[in-house]
Structure formats: C-alpha cells, structure tokens
C-alpha cells in the first residue's frame, strides 16, 4: 500500500455530500442489490427490447 498512497492526506475531514448526491448513491446501491438478487425481470426486459433489432442484419 505504500506505493498506492505514498503521502499522507492533506485533509482528514470527511467528504460532505449534498442530499441529491446521497440520493443518487443510495439509488445506485439499491439498483445493484436488486439486480443481484432478482435479475430475471431485467433480463426479460432486455431480451424484449433487443428483439426489435432482430432481423435487421438480414435486410
């Protein structure tokens, strides 16, 4: 880790997050957990959405 962080930080105060930033982070975390636990509906939606493009290469 010495090569990764060769110098001590200039500031040790925590990063202040605004409410919109917190909302974006929490929604992203929830989305990752939801996709990991229950992926089937998202897979089915993706397959249905890409089915629009099937057959275009044959033209």
C-alpha positions as CSV (number, residue, x, y, z in Angstrom):
1,X,0.0,0.0,0.0
2,X,3.0,2.3,0.4
3,X,3.2,2.7,-3.4
4,X,-0.5,3.4,-3.7
5,X,-0.7,6.1,-1.0
6,X,2.9,7.4,-0.7
7,X,1.9,10.7,1.1
8,X,-0.3,11.5,4.0
9,X,-3.6,13.2,3.0
10,X,-3.6,17.0,3.2
11,X,-7.1,17.0,4.7
12,X,-8.6,14.4,7.0
13,X,-12.1,15.8,7.2
14,X,-14.9,13.6,5.8
15,X,-16.3,14.5,2.4
16,X,-19.5,16.4,2.7
17,X,-22.3,15.0,0.5
18,X,-25.3,17.0,-0.5
19,X,-28.8,15.4,-0.4
20,X,-29.0,14.9,-4.2
21,X,-25.6,13.1,-4.1
22,X,-26.8,10.9,-1.3
23,X,-30.0,10.0,-3.2
24,X,-28.0,9.1,-6.3
25,X,-25.6,6.9,-4.3
26,X,-28.4,5.1,-2.4
27,X,-30.5,4.6,-5.6
28,X,-27.4,3.1,-7.3
29,X,-26.7,0.8,-4.4
30,X,-30.3,-0.3,-4.3
31,X,-30.2,-1.0,-8.1
32,X,-27.1,-3.1,-7.8
33,X,-28.6,-5.1,-4.9
34,X,-31.9,-5.5,-6.8
35,X,-30.1,-6.7,-10.0
36,X,-28.0,-9.1,-8.0
37,X,-30.9,-10.6,-6.0
38,X,-33.7,-10.6,-8.6
39,X,-32.3,-10.3,-12.2
40,X,-34.9,-12.2,-14.2
41,X,-37.3,-9.3,-14.9
42,X,-34.4,-7.2,-16.1
43,X,-33.1,-9.9,-18.3
44,X,-36.6,-10.5,-19.8
45,X,-37.0,-6.7,-20.4
46,X,-33.6,-6.6,-22.1
47,X,-34.4,-9.5,-24.4
48,X,-37.7,-8.0,-25.3
49,X,-36.1,-4.6,-26.0
50,X,-33.4,-6.1,-28.3
51,X,-35.9,-8.2,-30.1
52,X,-36.8,-5.1,-32.1
53,X,-33.4,-5.3,-33.8
54,X,-33.6,-9.0,-34.8
55,X,-33.8,-9.4,-38.5
56,X,-32.3,-6.1,-39.3
57,X,-29.0,-7.6,-40.4
58,X,-30.7,-9.8,-42.9
59,X,-32.1,-6.9,-44.9
